[in-house]
Every structure is written in structure tokens, then in C-alpha cells.
Amino acid sequence: MGAEAEVVCQQSVPVLEVQYFAAKGTNLCEVVEDGGVVSVPQTLSMAGFDKFHTPDLVVSVDLTISQENVEKNPDVALESAVMQFVPCIRSGSFADIGPRRYMEDEHIRIDDLSSHLGSLFQFPTPSAFYGVFDGHGGPEAAAFIKKNAMRLFFEDVKFPQSSEVDEIFSEELQSSLRNAFQLADQALADDSNVNSSSGTTALTAMIFGRLLMVANAGDCRAVLCRKGEAIEMSQDHRPIHPPERRRVEELGGYIDDGYLNGVLSVTRALGDWDMKFPRGSPSPLIAEPEFRQMVLTEDDEFLIMGCDGIWDVMSSQQAVSLVRRGLRRHDDPDQCARDLVMEALRLNTFDNLTVIIVCFSPLDHREVSPRQRRLRCCSLSAEALCSLRSLLDGTDSR
């Protein structure tokens, strides 16, 4: 029994030139969080950067490289190609009720944000927006966030207006998203149609040019595939996570058998106002998102966004490997999302299931099926053919 996903806006996004601002000598493949940098393995070094800012990662690149330099140094050509990469965005999704009686998940995917919002907003291109909202205590909270997402995340906050991805844009984007999460949390408290015991986790991903910005509150997870390797772009906010446990206990909460105050399996969520202190007071349960961002390169293949029903039964690397095999066979992100959900069901997950797959570039090669391998022909040189003929003739004469 499935729940059909609503596609708000989906289309192939053309590659457009975008100017970036970056750090000198910085490895662009670092995941940047509030409070520090998490290194990610990267074999290709980058050159030509001006500055680096932590915790916000932004890049500045001079794309003008002379033909003479390219001929003298092939590495320059390689680095130039990498820096000119701009993702061609396409996505797929699938959702299923799983073994639960009710479906409480919602999700959003918009492959072309500029077209969806119109001329009132000016964004770096390409631009895209995705969200997974895993509800609990009833479907009201997640449904409310999905219904009002455009207003909450773009219209009612001071969303940055720019045609370039630079340091200022990155800082303002993070600030805008933080405000949007808080605004959404307050809106749930004010809406009389949403029960005070209803809440939802929230995982969002925005892409502007080559900048991928992930914001998360709860236990949904975003995982980036880089050349087949899984890179987690979010932290699961569960009571067993030591930093979350310390924060909860410092604010007067407690953890009982892995549950916040013996009730909730997450430590960050929108809504759940029956568990939060009055507005303005610090609470063990918060709506504050954590951020991770990445500057995408041609090595980055796709992003998986999934609710906890997926991650309860498989690792990030297992999910990445499954999706990657599927894309190499049929290049269909919708089918890959469905396959991931079906695999979680096969592994006996006990929750609703929602998956979004965001691809950053078309695949050049697909896996060859066993039948195709059997039918593959081989070519021989004229000399080899003569040798084979002589060998066969000699065999026949015996």
C-alpha cells in the first residue's frame, strides 16, 4: 500500500555559468558544520582561491586559463574542468505507508526553484529545493509544513536575493533557513487545526549553483554519494547521541530507554508543543536545525534524503551502493527511490518510508547486462585472423 508523492516542480535544469568565491589552498570537498569542519577524502587538489571562511564554505574561482598553461600543465586543464562543473539536476521519489496504520510522512521536491517561485526571487542557477518531513503524533504537523512550505521557507523570511554564490549569500542562506525552522515551529503552535501533541522532523536540502546546503532537525538523514562513497550530510538527532543527551539534561530533560522524557525518539522537531516550554524559554526539545554544506564537484553523483525508517535497517553506505547500482543500470531516480524503500521493507523496517534521490549529472555509462555481455563481439587484426586460419587449416589436415 503506497502513498503517492506530490511533485511540485520537476524538470531538467540547464547548465549556466555561475561565479564563485573561495579559499586559497582549500580542499573544496570538506563538510562544514556549525562548530567545525569535517574532512572528506579527496584526491584532487584545487588551486586559485582567494580566501576561506569557517564555518561557512564559499568559493571564488578564476575560470580564465590560457591555452599555453593548459598545454604546459595538463593538471591545469583537469582543475579547470572541475571548477566549471555545474550540476544538471533531476530527482525522483517514492513513499510507502510501511507496516504502520497511518501515513505521517510528507515530502517536497522542486528541481527548478527559480521557475517555481517566479521573477520575484533572484537565485544563483541552477536552484532546487527538497524536503522530507517525518510526522509523529498524527499527520497534522507534517501536512501543515508541506502545505505552507513556500511561504514559511521563502516568502515570510528574508530569503537572500543574489545571482551569485558568495560568502554573503552563504551566510544569509543559513540565517534564513534557521529563521524558517523557528517560524514553522511557531506556526504549528498558532494553528488551531494542529494538535499540540503532533510534531514532525524536518530535513531540507537546497542547491544553488554548486552549493549544497542541508538543514536538519530530527532523525531523517541526507547522504551524498561521491564516487561511490557515502558522505553523511546530516546528524541524526536522537537521545542516544552524546551531544544531544548533554544538551537535554542541561535543560532539565531526561532520557529514558532511549526516549526524550520517556516519550519522543528525537531531540529536535517542529511542533510537539505539549513537550516544549513556553515561547522564549530554552527547552530540551528544540526546532533549531544543524547545517552542513558542500561545494559540489563532478565526483558528486547524487544525494539520498530519507526518513528514519530507511536508516533503521541499513547503513548510509548500503543505501548509496544500492542506488548507485540502480542508476548505472537504468538511470531512473524514481525507480531507485522505490527500490530503496522496497529493500527497507524486505529488511523488516517498522515505520513509514520516504526517499528522495537527487542526481547531479547524467551518467555516461550504464552497466551491461549479462545477456549483453554474452552477445558482445570481438574484433581481430588481419594478422591474428591469418594466424587463426593457419592454425585451423593445420588442424583439419591432421
C-alpha positions in Angstrom: 0.0 0.0 0.0 1.7 3.2 -1.1 1.3 6.9 -0.7 1.8 8.8 -3.9 4.4 11.6 -3.7 3.5 15.0 -5.0 6.0 16.5 -7.4 5.8 20.3 -7.0 8.0 21.1 -9.9 10.4 18.8 -11.8 12.4 19.5 -14.9 15.9 19.1 -16.3 17.9 22.2 -15.4 20.3 23.6 -18.0 23.9 24.3 -17.1 24.5 28.0 -16.6 27.7 29.9 -15.6 27.9 31.0 -12.0 30.7 32.9 -10.3 32.0 31.5 -7.1 34.2 32.8 -4.2 36.6 30.5 -2.5 39.6 30.0 -0.3 43.2 29.8 -1.2 44.6 26.3 -1.0 41.4 25.0 0.5 40.1 21.5 -0.3 36.6 22.2 -1.6 35.4 18.8 -0.5 35.1 19.5 3.2 31.8 19.2 5.0 31.3 22.4 7.0 29.1 22.4 10.2 28.3 24.8 12.9 31.3 24.4 15.2 33.9 22.9 12.9 35.0 21.2 9.7 34.6 17.5 9.0 37.3 16.4 6.4 36.2 14.4 3.5 38.7 12.3 1.4 39.6 14.0 -1.8 42.3 13.1 -4.3 42.1 16.3 -6.4 43.7 19.4 -5.1 42.3 22.8 -6.1 44.2 26.0 -6.9 43.4 29.7 -7.4 41.4 30.5 -4.3 41.4 33.8 -2.6 40.1 33.3 0.9 38.4 30.8 3.2 35.8 31.4 5.8 34.7 29.0 8.6 32.1 27.8 9.4 30.6 28.9 6.0 32.1 27.4 2.9 32.2 29.5 -0.2 34.4 29.5 -3.2 35.9 32.0 -5.6 37.4 30.8 -8.8 39.1 32.4 -11.8 37.9 30.4 -14.7 40.2 32.1 -17.2 43.1 29.8 -18.1 45.3 30.4 -21.1 45.8 27.7 -23.7 49.5 27.9 -23.1 49.2 27.0 -19.5 46.9 24.1 -20.4 49.5 22.7 -22.9 52.4 23.1 -20.4 50.5 21.6 -17.4 47.7 19.0 -18.1 46.7 19.3 -14.4 45.6 22.8 -15.1 43.1 21.5 -17.7 41.8 19.0 -15.2 41.3 21.5 -12.4 39.6 23.9 -14.9 37.1 21.2 -15.9 36.3 20.5 -12.3 35.8 24.2 -11.5 33.5 24.7 -14.4 31.2 21.8 -13.3 27.6 22.9 -12.6 25.1 20.2 -11.6 22.4 19.2 -14.0 19.6 18.5 -11.5 16.9 15.8 -11.7 15.2 13.9 -9.0 12.9 11.0 -8.1 11.0 10.0 -5.0 8.9 7.2 -3.5 6.8 6.9 -0.3 5.1 4.0 1.3 3.0 3.6 4.5 5.0 0.5 5.5 3.7 -1.6 8.4 2.0 1.4 10.1 -1.7 2.0 10.1 -1.4 5.7 9.1 0.9 7.6 6.8 2.5 10.5 8.6 5.4 11.3 6.1 5.4 14.2 3.7 7.9 15.4 1.2 8.6 18.1 -1.4 10.9 18.2 -4.4 11.4 21.1 -6.7 14.1 20.7 -9.3 13.8 24.3 -10.7 13.2 26.7 -7.8 13.6 29.8 -9.9 10.8 28.8 -12.3 8.6 27.7 -9.4 8.8 30.9 -7.5 8.9 33.2 -10.5 10.5 36.6 -11.1 10.0 37.9 -7.5 13.0 35.9 -6.4 16.5 36.1 -7.9 18.7 33.0 -7.3 22.0 31.6 -8.5 21.4 28.9 -11.1 20.6 26.1 -11.1 18.4 26.2 -8.0 16.4 23.5 -6.3 14.6 22.7 -3.0 13.8 19.4 -1.3 12.3 18.5 2.0 11.4 15.3 4.0 9.0 15.8 6.9 8.6 12.7 9.1 5.5 13.3 11.3 4.6 11.8 14.7 1.6 12.1 17.0 -0.6 12.3 13.9 -0.2 13.6 10.4 -1.2 17.2 11.0 2.2 18.8 11.6 3.9 17.3 8.6 1.0 18.1 6.4 0.9 21.7 7.6 4.6 22.2 6.9 4.3 20.8 3.4 1.2 22.9 2.6 2.9 26.1 3.8 6.5 25.3 2.8 6.8 28.0 0.2 5.5 30.7 2.5 7.5 29.5 5.5 10.8 29.0 3.8 10.8 31.8 1.2 8.1 34.4 1.5 7.9 35.1 5.2 11.6 35.1 5.8 14.3 37.4 4.5 15.5 34.9 1.9 18.7 36.1 0.3 18.4 37.6 -3.2 21.5 37.1 -5.4 22.6 35.8 -8.8 26.0 34.7 -7.4 27.1 32.2 -4.7 29.5 34.1 -2.5 30.3 34.4 1.2 27.5 36.8 1.9 24.9 34.6 0.2 26.0 31.5 2.1 25.7 33.3 5.5 22.4 34.8 4.6 21.1 31.5 3.3 21.9 29.7 6.6 20.4 32.6 8.6 17.2 32.5 6.5 16.8 28.7 7.0 17.3 29.0 10.7 14.6 31.6 10.9 12.3 29.5 8.7 12.6 26.5 11.0 11.7 28.7 14.0 8.9 30.3 12.1 7.5 26.9 11.1 7.7 25.8 14.7 5.8 28.8 15.9 3.2 28.5 13.2 2.4 25.0 14.4 1.7 26.4 17.8 -0.6 29.0 16.5 -2.7 26.8 14.2 -5.8 25.5 15.9 -6.1 22.6 13.4 -2.8 21.1 14.6 -2.9 19.1 17.8 -0.3 20.2 20.4 0.9 16.6 20.5 1.6 16.5 16.8 5.1 17.2 15.5 7.4 16.5 12.6 11.1 16.2 11.9 12.4 18.4 9.1 15.2 17.7 6.6 15.8 20.2 3.8 18.3 20.5 1.0 18.8 23.5 -1.2 21.1 23.7 -4.2 22.3 27.0 -5.6 24.9 26.7 -8.4 27.4 24.2 -6.9 26.5 25.0 -3.3 24.6 22.2 -1.5 23.1 23.4 1.8 21.4 20.8 4.1 19.5 21.8 7.2 18.2 19.1 9.6 16.1 18.9 12.8 15.3 15.3 13.7 16.4 11.8 12.6 15.8 12.0 8.8 19.2 11.7 7.0 20.8 13.1 3.9 23.7 11.2 2.3 25.9 12.3 -0.6 27.4 9.8 -3.0 30.9 10.8 -4.1 32.5 8.3 -6.4 30.6 5.6 -4.7 31.5 6.7 -1.1 28.7 7.7 1.3 29.2 11.1 2.9 26.6 11.9 5.6 25.3 15.4 5.2 23.2 15.4 8.4 23.4 14.2 12.0 20.6 12.1 13.5 19.2 14.0 16.5 18.4 11.1 18.8 18.6 11.0 22.6 21.4 8.5 22.4 23.7 10.9 20.5 26.0 12.2 23.3 25.9 16.0 22.4 22.1 15.9 22.3 21.9 13.9 25.5 24.1 16.5 27.3 22.0 19.4 26.0 18.8 17.8 27.0 20.0 17.0 30.5 21.4 20.5 31.0 18.0 21.9 30.2 16.2 19.7 32.7 15.1 16.9 30.4 15.9 13.2 30.8 16.5 10.2 28.7 14.5 7.0 29.5 15.2 3.9 27.5 16.4 6.0 24.5 13.4 8.4 24.6 13.3 12.1 25.4 11.4 12.4 28.7 10.4 8.8 28.1 8.1 9.8 25.2 9.9 11.0 22.0 12.6 9.3 20.0 14.1 12.6 18.7 15.5 15.6 20.4 14.8 18.1 17.7 11.4 18.6 15.9 8.9 21.1 14.7 5.7 21.2 16.8 5.2 18.9 19.8 4.2 21.9 21.8 2.9 19.8 24.6 6.6 18.9 25.3 8.1 22.3 24.9 8.4 25.1 27.4 6.6 28.4 26.8 7.9 30.5 23.9 11.2 32.1 24.6 12.2 29.6 27.2 15.0 27.1 26.5 13.6 23.6 26.1 15.1 20.1 25.9 13.1 19.6 22.6 14.1 22.3 20.1 13.4 23.2 16.5 17.0 24.6 15.9 18.4 23.0 12.7 22.0 21.9 12.2 23.7 22.8 8.9 26.1 21.1 6.6 27.2 22.4 3.2 29.2 21.1 0.3 30.6 22.6 -2.9 29.7 20.0 -5.5 32.2 18.7 -8.0 31.9 16.3 -10.9 32.7 13.5 -8.4 29.4 14.0 -6.6 26.8 11.7 -8.2 23.6 12.0 -6.2 22.0 12.8 -2.8 19.8 10.5 -0.9 17.2 12.0 1.6 15.3 9.5 3.6 13.2 9.2 6.8 14.4 7.1 9.7 12.5 4.1 8.5 15.3 3.6 5.9 18.2 4.2 8.2 16.8 1.9 11.0 17.6 -1.1 8.8 20.5 -0.1 6.6 23.7 1.9 6.7 24.4 5.0 4.6 26.9 3.1 2.5 24.5 0.3 1.9 21.9 2.7 0.6 24.4 4.6 -1.6 25.6 1.3 -3.1 22.1 0.1 -3.9 21.1 3.4 -5.6 24.3 3.7 -7.5 23.9 0.2 -8.9 20.3 1.1 -10.0 21.4 4.3 -11.7 24.1 2.5 -13.6 21.5 0.0 -14.9 18.5 2.2 -15.8 19.4 5.9 -14.8 15.9 6.3 -13.2 16.0 8.1 -9.8 12.3 7.3 -9.3 12.9 3.6 -9.7 16.0 3.9 -7.4 13.9 5.5 -4.7 11.3 2.8 -4.9 14.0 0.1 -4.8 15.4 1.6 -1.7 12.0 1.6 0.0 11.4 -2.0 -1.1 14.7 -3.1 0.3 13.9 -1.4 3.7 10.6 -3.3 3.7 12.4 -6.5 2.9 14.7 -5.9 5.9 11.6 -5.6 8.1 11.5 -1.8 8.9 8.6 -0.9 11.2 8.0 2.7 10.0 6.6 4.8 7.2 9.1 5.2 4.4 10.0 8.2 2.2 13.0 8.6 -0.1 14.2 11.4 -2.4 17.1 10.8 -4.9 18.6 14.0 -6.3 21.0 13.4 -9.2 23.7 16.0 -10.1 24.7 14.8 -13.6 23.7 12.4 -16.3 25.6 9.1 -16.2 27.8 8.4 -19.2 27.9 4.7 -18.8 25.4 2.1 -17.7 26.2 -1.4 -16.5 26.0 -4.0 -19.3 23.5 -6.9 -18.6 24.8 -10.5 -18.6 22.9 -11.1 -21.9 24.6 -8.1 -23.5 27.9 -9.4 -22.3 27.3 -12.8 -23.9 26.4 -11.1 -27.2 29.4 -8.8 -27.3 31.5 -9.3 -30.4 35.3 -9.2 -30.6 37.4 -7.8 -33.5 40.7 -9.3 -34.6 43.5 -7.8 -36.6 44.3 -9.1 -40.1 47.5 -10.7 -38.8 45.6 -12.5 -36.0 43.0 -13.7 -38.5 45.7 -15.2 -40.7 47.3 -17.0 -37.7 43.9 -18.4 -36.7 43.2 -19.6 -40.2 46.6 -21.3 -40.5 46.0 -22.9 -37.1 42.6 -24.2 -38.2 43.9 -25.4 -41.6 46.7 -27.3 -39.9 44.2 -28.9 -37.5 41.9 -30.0 -40.4 44.8 -31.6 -42.3 45.7 -34.0 -39.5 
